[in-house]
Amino acid sequence: MNKWMQITVSKGILLLSDFLSIFLPILLVFLLLGFSENGNAYFPGGHIDEYIYIHLSISLICVFWFGLRLRHYTYRKPFWFELKEVIRTLLIFFIIELAIVALSKLYVSRTFWLLTWSLIFLLFPLFRILIKKILLKWGIYKKETIIIGDSEKLGEVYQALLSEDYLGFDIKYVVSSNFIINKATGEIEVLTDDLDIISSLSLDKDTVQFVLALSDEDKLSFWLRYLAKHNCRSISVIPNVSGIPLYGTDMSLLFSHEMLFMRINNNLAKRSSRIMKRTMDVVGSLAIITLLSPVLLYLYFSVKKDGGNAIYGHPRIGHNGKTFNCLKFRSMVVNSKEVLDELLRTDPEARAEWEKDFKLKNDPRVTKIGAFIRKTSLDELPQLFNVLKGEMSLVGPRPVVADELERYQDDVEYYLMAKPGMTGLWQVSGRNDVDYNTRVYFDSWYVKNWSLWNDIAILFKTVNVVLKRDGAY
C-alpha cells in the first residue's frame, strides 16, 4: 500500500470512528437501561424511531462538520487544540439536538438523553486518542516530513514537532541553508544551487509535509515558490512570533498586501476572564480539599512527629507585588537555616548551585518523609488554602521570593499581573530539569497567552507529571 493510500485509509478509519463514537452511545444506553423491557417508560409517546433518525442525522452532520469545516481528517493539529475544537463542536450539536427534540415535541426521557450525550462526551475523545495511537503503531498515520529552516532554529523546531506525537509527523530530512541531513542514516549532503530536492530525495510531493522555519524573507519566498512550482500540497510555515501573545489574538489580512494585521488581547485584564478563573479556583480547591482530606490529615501528623510545625509559610511575591505566606508541609529539619548556612559556607559547589537556581538537588536539610512528599509534590497541598483565600491560583506563574524578581528583568511586569499558581507551564515542562531563564520564559508566556482552556490543559498535564515524578527533587 503506497503512502497516499495509507493516508486515505487512516482518514476513513478516523471518520468511521468519530461517527460510531457519536451514534453508538444511543445503542449502549438502550442496553444499559434495558430498553426491551422499559422502552415505553423512556419514550412515552412512542417516538423511538423518530429520535433514532434525528440522532443519526446529527451524527452524520457532526462528522461532516469535523471534516469539511474543521479539517480534522486533512490537517494535523496539536492534541489540546484539537480537543478544544472537539468539545466545542459536541456542545453545539448537543444544543442543536435539544432544540430539535423540543420543537418537534418528541417525548424523550431526560435520563435517556443525558446518558447518551454523557457517553458521547466521554467516548469521542477516547476513541480519537485510541484510534490515532493504533494508526501510528501500524505506521499508516505517519506523514513523511521535511523541515527547512535556519540552522539556529532547526533544533527548536525539530524538538517541538517531536513533542507532539499526536501530529504523526515522521521527520525524514532536515534542510538548512547549505546542507541536508537524512534523519534515518545521519548522512549529510551538501546543498548546491541547482539541487532539485523533490527528485533527488525521491519524495512523494502529494503526501510529504514541508515545514518552513525561516526568518529570512527572501529565503522563505524562494522556498514557497519552489514548492509551489513542484505542486507540493502540504506546506506549513512557522513564523517568528516570539514574545507576541497569540491566544485571543485576532488576525486579518490587509487586502492586496502581504501583511497580517494582529489585534493583541490581554485576556487576564478582562473582568470576565478573572471571574472565570477565580470561580474555577474556588470550586476546584474546595473539591480537592474535600477529596484529599484524609491524605492531608495523615501527612499533617506524619510531618509533625519530629516536634516541629507540620505546615510553614514562606514569604512569596504575589499579584501586584503583594507579599503573602505560601503554605507547604515542612519537608526539612527544624534547624534548616543553620544547616544551609553551614553548607554554603563549607561547600563551594553547593553554594554555586544555590546561587544559580535557589535549589539543591541533594539537599541535606530534607527529612525522610520530606523527600517523599517533595518527590510526589504532596508538600504543596496546603497551598490549596492559599488558593481558597485568593492569594494563589490553581494555575499560574511559580511563586517566587523577592530576590528572584531581579532575574525576571523585563518580564517582571508579566509575573506581577497574575496570581502565583500551584502548578503552571514550568511544572509540566520539566520542572527542576529546566534552567532558570526557561522558567522565566514559561511564566511570562503563560500570562501573555492566558486562556481558561490552557489552565484546564495544564491541570491535566500536572496529574501526568506528578504520577511520573518528572523533574522533581
Buried (B, 14 or more C-beta within 10 A) or exposed (E): EEBEEBBBBBBEBBBEBBBBBBBBBBEEBBEEBEBEEEBEEBBEEEBBEBBBEBBBEBBEEBBEBBBEEBEBBEEBBEBBEBBBBBBEBBEEBBEBBEEBBEEEEBEBBEEBBEBBBEBBBEBBBEBBEEBBEBBBEEEBBBBBBBBBBBEEBBEEBBEBBEEBEBBBBBBBBBBBEEEBBEBEEEEEBEBEEEBEBBEEBEBEBEBBBBBBBBEEEEBBEEBBEBBEEEEBEBBBEBEEEEEEBEEBBEEEEEEEEEEEEEEEBEBBEEEEBBEBBBEBBBEBBEEBBEEBEEEBEEBBEBBBEBEBEBBBEEEBBBBEEEEBEBBBBBBBBBEBEEBBEEBBEEBEEBBEBBEEBEEBEEBBBBBEBBBBBBBBBBBBBBBBBBBBEBBBBBBBBBBBEEEBBEBBEEBBEBBBBBBBBBBBBBBBBBBBEBEBEBBBBBBBBBBBBBBBBBBBBBBEBBEEBBEEEBBBB
